[in-house]
Amino acid sequence: MNSSWPEEINSDESYWTIEDDENGIKYLHILITKWKTKEGWWKHIAKGEPEIDTSKINPESSKLSDLDPEMRGQVSKMMFDMR
């Protein structure tokens, strides 16, 4: 990436990994944790990139019990941190 994040991130809680699938295809996974003072959706993935129409984002609703234990813990922590 040759740009900056659109908002300040918490670099201590952000990370990336590269994984291979069963066909040898490599995937880059990036987890970016924003600072709590900036709630909501970013309008850009990075500075200088096209704007995202955040009004079109409609996340699917799901039950916490549908998630695997690790993901359930992460979501519970995020919900607690947002209070």
N, C-alpha and C positions, 0 to 999 in steps of 0.2 A: 504494500500500500504506500502510495507516494503522496499522501494528503494528511490532513488533521481531522480529528473527530469534531463533529459540530458543537459538542458541549464537553465540559470537563468530565473525565471518567475517573473511577477509583481503580488505579492500576494495581493495587494490592489484591483486589478481588476480581481481576480480569485475567483471562488466559486464552491460549490457543493450543490446539493439538492437531496433528496430522495422523489420519488413520487409513489403513488399507481395507477395502472390502474383500469378499471372497473371490472376486474377479481381478484383484490387483489394482483396482481403481483407487486413487488417493483422494481423500476428502479432508478439507481444511475446516475445522470447527473453531469458531471464535465466540467467546463469552465476554461481553463487555458489560461491566457494572457501572451504571451512572451514579453520580452523587445524589443523595436523597433530596437535595434542594431543587433539583430539576426533575419534576414529575412530568409524565406524558410522553408522547411519541416524538422522536426526532423528525425534523422535516427533510433531512438529508442523511444518507449513510456516511458521508464524509464531506468536508467543506469542498465546494466547487462542483459537487455532483448534482444531477437533476433533483428537483424537489419532489417529494413523495406526497401524494394527496392523502393525508392521514384521515380524512373524513370517510374514505372508502374502506378503511380497515375495520373489519367486523370479526373479532376473534370468536372462535367457537366456544360455547360454554361447556364446561365439563364438571364432573364431580371430583372432589379431592380423592375420594375412595377409588376412582378409576385409575389413578396414577400408581406407578410402582413406588415402593417405599422410599427410595432415594429422591425421586422427583417430588414426592409428597412432602418430604422434609424441606426441600429447597423452596417449594411454593409456600409452605407454611411460614418459613422464615421471611420470604418476601412480603407476604401479607402482614406479618407482625411488624416488619420494618416500615411499612407504608403507613401505619397508624400514627 
